[in-house]
Amino acid sequence: MNMHVAETTSTTTEVFPTYHAEELTRGGIQARILLNGQIYSLRITRAGKLILTK
């Protein structure tokens, strides 16, 4: 007896809010983000990378 089982894959696509870092920093290089009473700093480096610090 030859049994053929079809593989199924989940194609669930989650949609997350997307923000431009330049908009968050209003054209600058740094923004503050508040979460649960804690302030975090988001910074754009000269190399174009993002750094998030507490």
MODELLER restraints for C-alpha pairs under 7 A, 6 or more apart:
rsr = mdl.restraints
at = mdl.atoms
rsr.add(forms.Gaussian(group=physical.xy_distance, feature=features.Distance(at['CA:22:A'], at['CA:28:A']), mean=6.92, stdev=0.5))
rsr.add(forms.Gaussian(group=physical.xy_distance, feature=features.Distance(at['CA:24:A'], at['CA:31:A']), mean=6.25, stdev=0.5))
rsr.add(forms.Gaussian(group=physical.xy_distance, feature=features.Distance(at['CA:25:A'], at['CA:31:A']), mean=4.83, stdev=0.5))
rsr.add(forms.Gaussian(group=physical.xy_distance, feature=features.Distance(at['CA:29:A'], at['CA:43:A']), mean=5.58, stdev=0.5))
rsr.add(forms.Gaussian(group=physical.xy_distance, feature=features.Distance(at['CA:29:A'], at['CA:44:A']), mean=5.01, stdev=0.5))
rsr.add(forms.Gaussian(group=physical.xy_distance, feature=features.Distance(at['CA:30:A'], at['CA:41:A']), mean=6.92, stdev=0.5))
rsr.add(forms.Gaussian(group=physical.xy_distance, feature=features.Distance(at['CA:30:A'], at['CA:42:A']), mean=5.57, stdev=0.5))
rsr.add(forms.Gaussian(group=physical.xy_distance, feature=features.Distance(at['CA:30:A'], at['CA:43:A']), mean=4.41, stdev=0.5))
rsr.add(forms.Gaussian(group=physical.xy_distance, feature=features.Distance(at['CA:30:A'], at['CA:44:A']), mean=6.40, stdev=0.5))
rsr.add(forms.Gaussian(group=physical.xy_distance, feature=features.Distance(at['CA:31:A'], at['CA:41:A']), mean=5.87, stdev=0.5))
rsr.add(forms.Gaussian(group=physical.xy_distance, feature=features.Distance(at['CA:31:A'], at['CA:42:A']), mean=5.17, stdev=0.5))
rsr.add(forms.Gaussian(group=physical.xy_distance, feature=features.Distance(at['CA:31:A'], at['CA:43:A']), mean=6.58, stdev=0.5))
rsr.add(forms.Gaussian(group=physical.xy_distance, feature=features.Distance(at['CA:32:A'], at['CA:39:A']), mean=6.41, stdev=0.5))
rsr.add(forms.Gaussian(group=physical.xy_distance, feature=features.Distance(at['CA:32:A'], at['CA:40:A']), mean=5.58, stdev=0.5))
rsr.add(forms.Gaussian(group=physical.xy_distance, feature=features.Distance(at['CA:32:A'], at['CA:41:A']), mean=4.66, stdev=0.5))
rsr.add(forms.Gaussian(group=physical.xy_distance, feature=features.Distance(at['CA:32:A'], at['CA:42:A']), mean=6.10, stdev=0.5))
rsr.add(forms.Gaussian(group=physical.xy_distance, feature=features.Distance(at['CA:33:A'], at['CA:39:A']), mean=5.68, stdev=0.5))
rsr.add(forms.Gaussian(group=physical.xy_distance, feature=features.Distance(at['CA:33:A'], at['CA:40:A']), mean=5.01, stdev=0.5))
rsr.add(forms.Gaussian(group=physical.xy_distance, feature=features.Distance(at['CA:33:A'], at['CA:41:A']), mean=6.22, stdev=0.5))
rsr.add(forms.Gaussian(group=physical.xy_distance, feature=features.Distance(at['CA:34:A'], at['CA:40:A']), mean=6.22, stdev=0.5))
rsr.add(forms.Gaussian(group=physical.xy_distance, feature=features.Distance(at['CA:39:A'], at['CA:54:A']), mean=6.47, stdev=0.5))
rsr.add(forms.Gaussian(group=physical.xy_distance, feature=features.Distance(at['CA:40:A'], at['CA:52:A']), mean=6.73, stdev=0.5))
rsr.add(forms.Gaussian(group=physical.xy_distance, feature=features.Distance(at['CA:40:A'], at['CA:53:A']), mean=5.58, stdev=0.5))
rsr.add(forms.Gaussian(group=physical.xy_distance, feature=features.Distance(at['CA:40:A'], at['CA:54:A']), mean=4.45, stdev=0.5))
rsr.add(forms.Gaussian(group=physical.xy_distance, feature=features.Distance(at['CA:41:A'], at['CA:52:A']), mean=5.59, stdev=0.5))
rsr.add(forms.Gaussian(group=physical.xy_distance, feature=features.Distance(at['CA:41:A'], at['CA:53:A']), mean=5.21, stdev=0.5))
rsr.add(forms.Gaussian(group=physical.xy_distance, feature=features.Distance(at['CA:41:A'], at['CA:54:A']), mean=6.20, stdev=0.5))
rsr.add(forms.Gaussian(group=physical.xy_distance, feature=features.Distance(at['CA:42:A'], at['CA:50:A']), mean=6.83, stdev=0.5))
rsr.add(forms.Gaussian(group=physical.xy_distance, feature=features.Distance(at['CA:42:A'], at['CA:51:A']), mean=5.69, stdev=0.5))
rsr.add(forms.Gaussian(group=physical.xy_distance, feature=features.Distance(at['CA:42:A'], at['CA:52:A']), mean=4.54, stdev=0.5))
rsr.add(forms.Gaussian(group=physical.xy_distance, feature=features.Distance(at['CA:42:A'], at['CA:53:A']), mean=6.64, stdev=0.5))
rsr.add(forms.Gaussian(group=physical.xy_distance, feature=features.Distance(at['CA:43:A'], at['CA:50:A']), mean=5.68, stdev=0.5))
rsr.add(forms.Gaussian(group=physical.xy_distance, feature=features.Distance(at['CA:43:A'], at['CA:51:A']), mean=5.18, stdev=0.5))
rsr.add(forms.Gaussian(group=physical.xy_distance, feature=features.Distance(at['CA:43:A'], at['CA:52:A']), mean=6.50, stdev=0.5))
rsr.add(forms.Gaussian(group=physical.xy_distance, feature=features.Distance(at['CA:44:A'], at['CA:50:A']), mean=4.81, stdev=0.5))
rsr.add(forms.Gaussian(group=physical.xy_distance, feature=features.Distance(at['CA:44:A'], at['CA:51:A']), mean=6.54, stdev=0.5))
